[in-house]
Amino acid sequence: MPKLKTKKGASKRFKVTKNGKIKRKKAYRGHILTKKSSKRKRNLRKPEYVSSSEKKTVNRMLPYS
């Protein structure tokens, strides 16, 4: 069986932690930041974990995680 290729876009967006959780950045932080409150922008800075329903999909894109 051939080697599985990693989806390069996914490898740049997700990191797998020691415990097997998948870390990701939050959305809505790219642009149009003037109308967003400081509190909202501050909370968007913090990383989040991929939900259990999406975990299978992301794991398929990162075969060596």
VMD Tcl script that builds the backbone (N, CA, C; Angstrom):
set m [mol new atoms 195]
animate dup $m
set s [atomselect $m all]
$s set {name element resname resid chain x y z} {
  {N N MET 1 A 0.831 -1.188 0.000}
  {CA C MET 1 A 0.000 0.000 0.000}
  {C C MET 1 A 0.876 1.253 0.000}
  {N N PRO 2 A 0.551 2.273 -0.807}
  {CA C PRO 2 A 1.410 3.460 -0.860}
  {C C PRO 2 A 1.300 4.307 0.408}
  {N N LYS 3 A 2.278 5.160 0.566}
  {CA C LYS 3 A 2.262 6.087 1.700}
  {C C LYS 3 A 1.096 7.056 1.540}
  {N N LEU 4 A 0.533 7.483 2.677}
  {CA C LEU 4 A -0.555 8.465 2.650}
  {C C LEU 4 A 0.043 9.856 2.687}
  {N N LYS 5 A -0.459 10.722 1.836}
  {CA C LYS 5 A 0.038 12.097 1.825}
  {C C LYS 5 A -0.765 12.943 2.798}
  {N N THR 6 A -0.067 13.828 3.495}
  {CA C THR 6 A -0.699 14.781 4.392}
  {C C THR 6 A -1.254 15.928 3.563}
  {N N LYS 7 A -2.447 16.399 3.896}
  {CA C LYS 7 A -3.003 17.594 3.262}
  {C C LYS 7 A -2.245 18.783 3.841}
  {N N LYS 8 A -1.466 19.465 2.986}
  {CA C LYS 8 A -0.558 20.500 3.474}
  {C C LYS 8 A -1.288 21.678 4.101}
  {N N GLY 9 A -2.471 22.001 3.573}
  {CA C GLY 9 A -3.262 23.084 4.157}
  {C C GLY 9 A -3.671 22.759 5.580}
  {N N ALA 10 A -4.013 21.503 5.815}
  {CA C ALA 10 A -4.425 21.060 7.150}
  {C C ALA 10 A -3.238 21.049 8.109}
  {N N SER 11 A -2.062 20.642 7.614}
  {CA C SER 11 A -0.889 20.583 8.486}
  {C C SER 11 A -0.465 21.967 8.959}
  {N N LYS 12 A -0.786 22.994 8.168}
  {CA C LYS 12 A -0.460 24.364 8.561}
  {C C LYS 12 A -1.484 24.934 9.541}
  {N N ARG 13 A -2.690 24.394 9.540}
  {CA C ARG 13 A -3.764 24.938 10.372}
  {C C ARG 13 A -3.949 24.225 11.704}
  {N N PHE 14 A -3.576 22.946 11.757}
  {CA C PHE 14 A -3.828 22.146 12.958}
  {C C PHE 14 A -2.534 21.616 13.544}
  {N N LYS 15 A -2.503 21.525 14.886}
  {CA C LYS 15 A -1.391 20.902 15.593}
  {C C LYS 15 A -1.974 19.870 16.547}
  {N N VAL 16 A -1.326 18.710 16.622}
  {CA C VAL 16 A -1.790 17.653 17.508}
  {C C VAL 16 A -1.027 17.752 18.816}
  {N N THR 17 A -1.763 17.764 19.934}
  {CA C THR 17 A -1.141 17.860 21.257}
  {C C THR 17 A -0.678 16.476 21.709}
  {N N LYS 18 A 0.009 16.452 22.830}
  {CA C LYS 18 A 0.530 15.219 23.405}
  {C C LYS 18 A -0.590 14.228 23.720}
  {N N ASN 19 A -1.721 14.748 24.168}
  {CA C ASN 19 A -2.850 13.896 24.549}
  {C C ASN 19 A -3.722 13.484 23.368}
  {N N GLY 20 A -3.358 13.918 22.157}
  {CA C GLY 20 A -4.114 13.522 20.978}
  {C C GLY 20 A -5.216 14.483 20.582}
  {N N LYS 21 A -5.335 15.590 21.324}
  {CA C LYS 21 A -6.315 16.609 20.934}
  {C C LYS 21 A -5.749 17.395 19.760}
  {N N ILE 22 A -6.637 17.988 18.970}
  {CA C ILE 22 A -6.196 18.764 17.811}
  {C C ILE 22 A -6.489 20.232 18.072}
  {N N LYS 23 A -5.423 21.036 18.052}
  {CA C LYS 23 A -5.532 22.452 18.348}
  {C C LYS 23 A -5.722 23.235 17.064}
  {N N ARG 24 A -6.536 24.288 17.122}
  {CA C ARG 24 A -6.775 25.128 15.952}
  {C C ARG 24 A -6.931 26.569 16.384}
  {N N LYS 25 A -6.803 27.481 15.427}
  {CA C LYS 25 A -7.038 28.896 15.709}
  {C C LYS 25 A -8.497 29.214 15.477}
  {N N LYS 26 A -8.971 30.263 16.125}
  {CA C LYS 26 A -10.364 30.670 15.957}
  {C C LYS 26 A -10.524 31.528 14.705}
  {N N ALA 27 A -11.727 31.524 14.181}
  {CA C ALA 27 A -12.037 32.305 12.986}
  {C C ALA 27 A -12.366 33.751 13.375}
  {N N TYR 28 A -12.575 34.606 12.392}
  {CA C TYR 28 A -12.991 36.009 12.544}
  {C C TYR 28 A -11.914 36.898 13.159}
  {N N ARG 29 A -10.654 36.597 12.915}
  {CA C ARG 29 A -9.557 37.405 13.439}
  {C C ARG 29 A -8.725 38.000 12.302}
  {N N GLY 30 A -9.133 37.776 11.059}
  {CA C GLY 30 A -8.327 38.170 9.917}
  {C C GLY 30 A -8.360 39.635 9.571}
  {N N HIS 31 A -9.548 40.218 9.511}
  {CA C HIS 31 A -9.679 41.617 9.095}
  {C C HIS 31 A -10.983 42.182 9.648}
  {N N ILE 32 A -11.237 43.463 9.363}
  {CA C ILE 32 A -12.383 44.226 9.906}
  {C C ILE 32 A -12.404 44.116 11.435}
  {N N LEU 33 A -11.283 44.498 12.036}
  {CA C LEU 33 A -11.144 44.361 13.488}
  {C C LEU 33 A -11.585 45.617 14.237}
  {N N THR 34 A -11.815 46.717 13.527}
  {CA C THR 34 A -12.157 47.973 14.201}
  {C C THR 34 A -13.526 47.910 14.863}
  {N N LYS 35 A -14.452 47.194 14.255}
  {CA C LYS 35 A -15.805 47.129 14.825}
  {C C LYS 35 A -15.964 46.049 15.896}
  {N N LYS 36 A -14.946 45.227 16.066}
  {CA C LYS 36 A -15.007 44.189 17.093}
  {C C LYS 36 A -14.437 44.728 18.388}
  {N N SER 37 A -15.061 44.352 19.503}
  {CA C SER 37 A -14.617 44.848 20.805}
  {C C SER 37 A -13.285 44.214 21.193}
  {N N SER 38 A -12.577 44.888 22.096}
  {CA C SER 38 A -11.278 44.393 22.559}
  {C C SER 38 A -11.434 43.029 23.209}
  {N N LYS 39 A -12.508 42.866 23.963}
  {CA C LYS 39 A -12.767 41.592 24.648}
  {C C LYS 39 A -12.940 40.463 23.638}
  {N N ARG 40 A -13.687 40.744 22.578}
  {CA C ARG 40 A -13.941 39.745 21.540}
  {C C ARG 40 A -12.642 39.361 20.831}
  {N N LYS 41 A -11.820 40.377 20.489}
  {CA C LYS 41 A -10.557 40.117 19.803}
  {C C LYS 41 A -9.590 39.346 20.696}
  {N N ARG 42 A -9.586 39.681 21.971}
  {CA C ARG 42 A -8.725 39.002 22.939}
  {C C ARG 42 A -9.104 37.522 23.055}
  {N N ASN 43 A -10.403 37.243 23.083}
  {CA C ASN 43 A -10.864 35.858 23.171}
  {C C ASN 43 A -10.589 35.074 21.893}
  {N N LEU 44 A -10.540 35.768 20.765}
  {CA C LEU 44 A -10.241 35.101 19.499}
  {C C LEU 44 A -8.769 34.709 19.392}
  {N N ARG 45 A -7.919 35.338 20.215}
  {CA C ARG 45 A -6.497 35.024 20.201}
  {C C ARG 45 A -6.211 33.626 20.738}
  {N N LYS 46 A -7.022 33.204 21.697}
  {CA C LYS 46 A -6.770 31.932 22.374}
  {C C LYS 46 A -7.062 30.757 21.443}
  {N N PRO 47 A -6.206 29.728 21.456}
  {CA C PRO 47 A -6.475 28.566 20.609}
  {C C PRO 47 A -7.644 27.742 21.155}
  {N N GLU 48 A -8.211 26.927 20.295}
  {CA C GLU 48 A -9.342 26.100 20.674}
  {C C GLU 48 A -9.065 24.693 20.155}
  {N N TYR 49 A -9.819 23.732 20.648}
  {CA C TYR 49 A -9.665 22.364 20.194}
  {C C TYR 49 A -10.762 22.020 19.197}
  {N N VAL 50 A -10.435 21.157 18.256}
  {CA C VAL 50 A -11.392 20.708 17.250}
  {C C VAL 50 A -12.467 19.896 17.956}
  {N N SER 51 A -13.726 20.113 17.578}
  {CA C SER 51 A -14.833 19.410 18.217}
  {C C SER 51 A -14.780 17.922 17.879}
  {N N SER 52 A -15.453 17.135 18.703}
  {CA C SER 52 A -15.419 15.682 18.535}
  {C C SER 52 A -16.031 15.259 17.206}
  {N N SER 53 A -17.019 16.017 16.727}
  {CA C SER 53 A -17.666 15.677 15.462}
  {C C SER 53 A -16.756 15.918 14.259}
  {N N GLU 54 A -15.804 16.851 14.379}
  {CA C GLU 54 A -14.894 17.175 13.277}
  {C C GLU 54 A -13.560 16.437 13.375}
  {N N LYS 55 A -13.312 15.804 14.514}
  {CA C LYS 55 A -12.012 15.191 14.770}
  {C C LYS 55 A -11.665 14.115 13.739}
  {N N LYS 56 A -12.637 13.302 13.365}
  {CA C LYS 56 A -12.410 12.222 12.404}
  {C C LYS 56 A -11.971 12.783 11.049}
  {N N THR 57 A -12.620 13.860 10.626}
  {CA C THR 57 A -12.303 14.497 9.344}
  {C C THR 57 A -10.877 15.036 9.341}
  {N N VAL 58 A -10.510 15.723 10.422}
  {CA C VAL 58 A -9.171 16.322 10.505}
  {C C VAL 58 A -8.111 15.229 10.593}
  {N N ASN 59 A -8.398 14.164 11.338}
  {CA C ASN 59 A -7.439 13.056 11.444}
  {C C ASN 59 A -7.184 12.404 10.089}
  {N N ARG 60 A -8.190 12.392 9.237}
  {CA C ARG 60 A -8.030 11.823 7.902}
  {C C ARG 60 A -7.096 12.691 7.050}
  {N N MET 61 A -7.138 14.001 7.298}
  {CA C MET 61 A -6.258 14.904 6.561}
  {C C MET 61 A -4.834 14.878 7.082}
  {N N LEU 62 A -4.658 14.465 8.339}
  {CA C LEU 62 A -3.332 14.366 8.963}
  {C C LEU 62 A -3.063 12.901 9.301}
  {N N PRO 63 A -2.712 12.071 8.341}
  {CA C PRO 63 A -2.617 10.640 8.594}
  {C C PRO 63 A -1.528 10.240 9.580}
  {N N TYR 64 A -0.530 11.089 9.799}
  {CA C TYR 64 A 0.565 10.714 10.697}
  {C C TYR 64 A 0.486 11.451 12.019}
  {N N SER 65 A -0.731 11.759 12.466}
  {CA C SER 65 A -0.888 12.466 13.746}
  {C C SER 65 A -1.062 11.489 14.877}
}
mol reanalyze $m
mol bondsrecalc $m
mol representation Tube
mol addrep $m
